[in-house]
Amino acid sequence: MRTILATFAAMAILGGATVAFAAEASGTIKALDMSKHSVTLNNGSTYDVAKDVKLDGLKIGEKVMLTYSQSGKTMDVTSIKPAA
């Protein structure tokens, strides 16, 4: 009986944890903020970009595909590539 209760308790604790999943977004770059290391797309969404992702080669007006994870309201970009 204790084993069953311990299992259910562990499931309840783990089930309540916030999980971030990878997602993709595409659009045209509306703004780049090099000091905050962020990019804003034409739909108004602003994404924080990981420090190891380079923003140097990007230009306003360029169509891109972003891969990001979301935790709460924060969207963290892990890769940026030109959209096809």
N, C-alpha and C positions, 0 to 999 in steps of 0.2 A: 504494500500500500504506500509506503514512504517513497519508493522508487517512482510510482505513478505520479504522486503529488509533486515530487522534485522535477519530473519531466514537464509537467504542466506549468510549473512555476518558471522554469527556464524558457519555455516556449512563450509565455506571456511577457517576460522581460525582453527577449530577443525580438519578438513581434512588435514591440512598441518603439524600437530603435528607428531613427530616421535613416533612410537609405538613399544614396544618390545614384542615379542611373545616367549612362551616357546617352546623349541625344545629338541630333544634327539640326542645323538651321542654315538657311541660305538667304542671301540678299545682297544689296549693294551697300558698300561702306558709305555712311553719311558723315562720320567723324572718327578721328583717331586721337586718343589722348596718351601721348608717350609718357607723361609724368605719372599717370595713374595706371598705365599699361592696360588700357581698355579700348574697345572698339564699339561703335554704335552703328547699327544697320538702319536702312531706310524705313523700317517699320517702327523705329523708335526704341527698340530693345538694345540695352547696353550690356556688354559682356566683359567681365574681368578676364584678362589673358594671362596664362601662366608665364612666369619669368623666362622659362626656357623656349618659349615661342617667340620668334622674331617678328616685329612689326615693321622693321625698316623697309622692306620691299613692297609694302602695301600702299595703295593710293586711294584717296577719296574718289568715289564713283566706280571703283572696281567691284565686280561681282565675285563673291566668295562663298565657300561652304565652311561652316564652323562645326567642330565637334566639341561638345561641352558636357559638363555634369552640373546638375542643379541641386543645391542644398538650401532649402528655404527660398528666399528671394534672390540669392546669389547664384549667378551662372558663370562657371569657371571654364574658359576655353582651353582645350588641350591641343588642338591643331586648327590651323587655318590653311585652306588651299583654294586656288582659283576654281570658280564654278564652271562647269562644262556647259 
